[in-house]
Amino acid sequence: MILKNIKKIYGDKVIFDNFDIEFEQGKITAMLGRSGCGKTTLLNVICGSVEYTGEVERPDKISYIFQSQRLVPNLTVYKNLEYVLSYIRDKNEKNKRIDEVLKMVEMYEDRDKYPSELSGGMAQRASLARAFVYDAPLMLMDEPFKGLDVSLKKRIIDVFKRLYERDKRTVVFVTHDIDEALFLADRIIVLEEGGKVVYDKTLSVDRADRKAGDFAEFKNEIYGIL
Amino acid sequence: MKKFLAKFGGVIYPFAAICLLIAVWEVFAAAVNIELIIPDVKTTFSHLFALLGQKTFYKAVGNTLLRSLISFALAAVFAMALSLLSLLDVIKKLLSPVIKVMRSIPTMSIILLTVIWLKPSTSPILITFLIIFPIMYSGFFSAITGVDKELIEMSRTYKVPIKNRIFQLYLPQIMPSALDNMQSSISFTVKVIISAEVIAQTRTSMGIMMQLARGYLETAELLAWTLAAIALSYLLELVVYGIKKLVVRWK
């Protein structure tokens, strides 16, 4: 996925000017940076939900895991997943796909619950399930694990990894958590205000082999920039 | 005590309020001591029970109820349709001054003009429609524009078809406040219909029966009809409340 010559202004503030970036297919890219540097804006430019000038080569379908789960409150967990699958005409195929993903996120037993009946972690898993049930080659995530306690975050990251390994989609995610980025991403980018990429590193160690304490050098470099 | 009130408060407080109102009524009736001005509770309820045994009572209530439901349904359908169309800026800008004028016209002007234009049996329907419609339109439009923008954005990102958005997102999201709006509008509808029936001299209606009771200086009977009107309004509100409980199960 390629972005060329992107310009985005909010009022008097220039978020991006003549900004170019390319994301490799099938890889996970983590974007870090100080608040207000344009990370979420970049995700919104990629999915086309904000006005901008420039070129974006984007796929026809994009999954998005938002900061707030954005589950439709009047639909059950099952129906929330079905809501995004209207392009699948075959009901059996639709049901099969939803059941499979719900089982992977361990929410099959909770499929008839409404969002108001879900805990924060369950709602986040439902949001993940919706993103993965939707057949999109590109997935955007905006601080998807924010606000979760340590053990719940680990569980949900493990769920994400299981789902990702199944499809190997192109993933671009925004986070403030360096450890999260080092644990999940193939590539780490740090953005600065004005839309400049001030750090861009590809991690060579396989995700499955990564351990806490790895990449101390990268961590120090990133902390130095932030 | 607190636990008891928490469990049974829903019944105790309304019952206590009714008892208090009845007590105040009795005190005033005793203080004035002129049945023509304020009959006491026992006299009023005797007249009410007498009414309940008469065919004309049920005919009058039935006709008033029918007119109320027709004007309410018309106002609700038009208000919902126009408020959805008002999502288009052009329609919203065209309708806005019309709604403002409709809200500002004195109720009595509407009543007096409509009885000139229409028959006594139908003028109350138009009168009530003209008064209720702008209130319902504003309520529905506010509910529609209040649909969570983040959910709308999510639907766009996932390319959910418009038809699915309307039936699975917009309408269910609008329903709770739309039904709240309807619950308060329905008792107002009954009030306006009865006023209109009095002015229009609509035969076999609650309005005209109240007018006749007043004409014969039967204050107790007039109050009995008033209690019947209150009961009718309350029942209709309960029906809308029941519909809301059925439709909005997810909250």
Interface residues (C-beta under 8 A of the other chain):
Chain A: C47 S49 K61 I62 S63 Y64 F66 S68 R70 V72 P73 N74 L75 K79 Y83 V84 S86 Y87 Y114 S116 R130 Y134
Chain B: E150 L151 E153 M154 S155 R156 T157 Y158 K159 V160 P161 N164 Q168 L169 P172 Q173 V248 W250 K251
